[in-house]
């Protein structure tokens, strides 16, 4: 993935077989070109174009529980955090 924590060069060194590069389109066209060229040079065979939206989905469960991102602290969420600590 173009958002991975390891480089395409590292993946190419570890995976001698066919490889797919998951490409996320960026506003910076120079960055796009550089990422695709590096994947090509690392002998990736396939490019998968991923198109996401920055809009969250309509999740009925989140509407019911009051979940928001980022979290909003109110009396109900404060009580939930206090009674369900992270382990």
N, C-alpha and C positions, 0 to 999 in steps of 0.2 A: 504494500500500500504506500502511496505517496505520503501518508501520515504515520508510517511505521516508526518504531524506535530503533530499527537497524537499517542499514543502507542496502540498496539493491546490490551493491558490490559484495557485501557480506553474505547475502542470500545466495548470490551466484556462486560464491566460493564453497558454500555448504550443500547446494542442491544442483548436482550435475544434470538432472533430467529437465523436462519441460517446465517452464515457469510462467506464471501469470502476474502481471503488474496491475494492481488496482489503482486507477488514476482518479484523483479528485481535482476537478478543474478549479484553478485559482484566478483571481482578478489579474494577477501579475503574469502577463504572457511570457515574459522572460523566464520566470520560474517554471511555468508549464513546459516550455521548450527544453529547459535544462533537465527537468525530471524525466521527460520522455527520452531524451538523448542518452541519459545515464542508463535507463532501463534497456534501451536498444543496445548500447555498448556492452552491457552485462549479459547480453544474449537472452533476454526475456522473450518468450515466444508469442505471448498474447497480452493485449491491453484491454482491461475491463474499465469502461468509463462509468464512474459512480456519480449520480446526480441526486443530491439531497436538498431538502428545504430547511430553512432555519425556523420554520413554524412548527410548534409542537402539535401533536395529534390530539384529537378529541377523545380523551380517555375517561369513560364514565366513572371508573373506580377513583380516579384522581379528583373528579368533580365531587364525588360523594365523600371522600375522605378529607378534602380541602388541600390536597397536595399541590404545591406550586414550585416552579423552578425559575429563579432561585427561591428557596424556602422563605415564607413570610412567618414571622413570629407573632402569634396571637395567643390568647389564653388557652385555646384548644390545643394548638401545636406545642406550646410550652409544657402543658400537662402531659402530652404524649411523649415528648423528649424526656421529661423527668421520670415517667413510669416505664419507659422502654429504653434504657441506656444501651449504647453500642458496646458490644463485647469484643 
